[in-house]
Amino acid sequence: MRIPLDYYRILGLPLAASDEQLRQAYSDRIVQLPRREYSQSAISSRKQLIEEAYVVLSNPKERSSYDQLYLAHAYDPDGTANARVALGDRAQSNHGDPDTQSLSIEISPQELVGALLILQELGEYELVLKLGHTYLANQNGTAVASIGNNLASEEFLESTESPDIVLTVALACLELGREQWQQGHYENAAVSLETGQQMLARGGLFASVQAEMQADLYKLRPYRILELLALPLEKTAERRQGLELLQNILSDRGGIDGTGNDESGLNIDDFLRFIQQLRNHLTVAEQHKLFEAESKRPSAVATYLAVYALIARGFAQRQPALIRQSKQLLIHLGKRQDVHLEQSLCALLLGQTEEATRVLELSQEYEALVFIREKSQDSPDLLPGLCLYAEQWLQHEVFPHFRDLARQQASLKDYFANQQVQAYLEGLPTDAETTHEWAVINRQSFSQPQTNNLRQRSHSTNVAQQFHHSKTSDPELPETLNHKRPEYSTSSPTNSNTSPNTHSNGSARSEIPTTPLSTAERTAKTTNHNLNGSTKTSPPRQVKKRRKRKTGQPVSRERTPSGQRRTFASTLEGKTRLVWTVFASLVGILVFWLLVSTTFGWVKNLFSPAPSLQGKQLFVQLNEPPITIPDSNSKLQSPEGTLSEETAKEVIETWLSTKAAALGVNHEVDGLQDILVGSALSQWRLIAQQERAANRYRQYNHTVKVEYINKAEIYPDRAVAVATVKEVTQFYENSQAKKSSDETLRVRYDLIRQQGVWRIQNMAIVY
């Protein structure tokens, strides 16, 4: 059979190669060996072809004739020239006669594996598949059809007569798959790898090569998922395959934030970034189904994403029942962390305006609160700013993460004007049970550290690694203004300890309108006024409206009948006497307890006096400290223990002092490794070394104020701190003062705890 090879390609030489280059290439090719899985006969066949090429090209006469043939083919590739070259005795051999038309060489069947090996080394993977398929099909005596460039027929896969050829074809599939992977054709790469693996598996051959292919398939899965799900929505079969692959990965890992090994090579942080990237290719319905199922593992991250999907779908499709469902998920999240902002927004979408403003005041989301209060300056409540924030939040932080909502406009006015929404909000139950439930959760959530897990906001940058979590609330509005505030979930870029603002509602109680309005109408009117710039709306007035329900509707908090009020008035005097009696009893018990404890202490000291001090006492001098004070020139130590704002400030101050020393006149570069790790360490070490080499140094004066810290509950050894740093710098070059600068920067520090010590992993200026 003929193989499309020429002698120059076999040796890897150009046409103008010298004799020395020819000898060196021959030596290198002989020394190089294929994979250890090949048999000795395959290695010998390859060596024989290399030697044949060397013999022809090392003979000046034969090389001259071969060059003429080579050039004739180069200038007449279609074979119209009838150039023939006599190669002496080798022209009569069965395997040395070159084809004048295609520069192919004729080989015996025993040399096929060697030729395929050389073609594979040259990167001719498609040609290897074609020739290998033809040979194995002829061996089986059957014409076998190939699927594309990959052989998938039963006869071909079951052929075990030539293990070396099967191995060569399988390795061609492996290399072709990797090449397609590098080119970004992930699904084609998977098909190539699966074909090669199936070939070897059918014959039970080369388990190590099968394992290598399977490892590549596992690593390829995330890329395949992104490619398949990015296809148009009309490609339902392909996108369904992508979702199945995603389910397989989640099962292997044990959930989005699971610790199982899916062989993809992605750690938890990488996988979370993958999920965030994946969300942009999924519709709101697909995310709803996926993350709601994952949240039942349970998974905190999946719960957040499910809340977002429910709110987005509920708002976009005018289904407030989904928003109410997301509230149930937030109830559990509120037990562990501050999610009040999300809850406030959901209460607003469910028409619970007073509850929304009350819960908002419990939030610690500093930037969101500043925005809302700024937009509500001329209003007696926070409702105008909250409505404006809700629209922007939906438009810029929720919708962009859903494929089918990315270009949809978020309008509260249209939402509340929808008849289906109005009907649902009118049918919501009363608020008594809801208020009690949220009050209990409020107490529980504030008894634990508040953290924001994967909930960061950015209004100006593309947040590829940030999960935004929606907010929902129970569909019940408290009827009285003195109930405890229900707890609602929040998602915002900062987590600041600002105290909630309290609004006085007593003066507004006299402004109760006499005409009751429905929940949907009332909320829609509020929204319209707020969005149009009016600030005349009063939440207490709306709360009073909500109390006026239809007579046929059950109300859990009915007013006390007039007969009961008269009974209460008649017994008021007796109850007052009872209160004074109880108070006097408590005072008497307290006085009695003080007398008893004082008497007991006096008797105890009388019979068991305190022992006098014995032995050598502690010697403290005024001119010497009782403990050793560290030298001022010693290295600063990074703080240990739990990260608080004070600890974060110490870490940042340690870094700034170390930076001043590293870039100072003595260039103490070694101190950087005591406070920095990772990319930050390598970056600042390089800067310090460059400054020292250029004979430059700086003098700093720093002032630090920590704005907030953000700790993730599932990553206790990682945190983010944002601080305002005032930096005064004097630059020197060759010991001469140059320019100076005075800057106030807002810097984000990524902190990591290693061996109990907090260090800085990365830092960036934020605006």
Buried (B, 14 or more C-beta within 10 A) or exposed (E): BEBBBBBBBBBBBEEEBEEEEBEBBBEEBEEEEBEEBBEEEBBEBBBBBBBBBBBBBEBEEBBEBBBEBBEBBEEBEEBEBEBEBEBEEBBEEEBBBBBBBBBBBBBEEEBBBBBBBBBBBBEBBBBBBBBBBBBBBEBBEEEBEBEEBBBBBEBBBEBEEBBBBBBBBBBBBBBBBBBBBEEEBBBBBBBBBBBBBBBBBBBEBBEEBBEBBBEBBBBBBBBBBBBBBBBEEEBEEBBEBBBEBBBBBBEBBBBBBBEEEBBBEBEBEEBBBBBBEBBBBBBBEBBBBBBBBBBEBEBBBBBBBBBBBBBBBBBBEBBBEBBBBBBEBBBBBBBBBBBBBBBBBBBBBBBBBBBBBBBBBBBBBBBBBBBBBEBBEEBBBBBBBBBBBBBEBBBBBBBBBBBBBEEBEBBBBEBBBBEEBBEBBBEBBBBBEBBBBBBBBBEEBEEEEBBBBBBBBEEEEEBEBBBBBBBBBBBBBBBEBEBBBBBBBBBBBBBBEBEBEEBEBEEBEEEEEEEBBBBBBBBBBBBBBBBEEEBEBBBBBBBBBBBEBEEEEEBEEEEEEEEEEEEEEEEEEEEEEEEEEEEEEEEEEEEEEEEEEEEEEEEEEEEEEEEEEEEEEEEEEEEEEEEEEEEEEEBBEBBEEEBEBEBBBBBBBBBBBBBBBBBBEEBBBEBBEBBBBEEBBEBBBEBBEEBBEEEBBBBBEBEBEBBBBBBBBBBEEBBBBBBEBEBBBBBBEEEEEEEEEEEEEEBBBBBBBEEEBBBBBBBEEEE
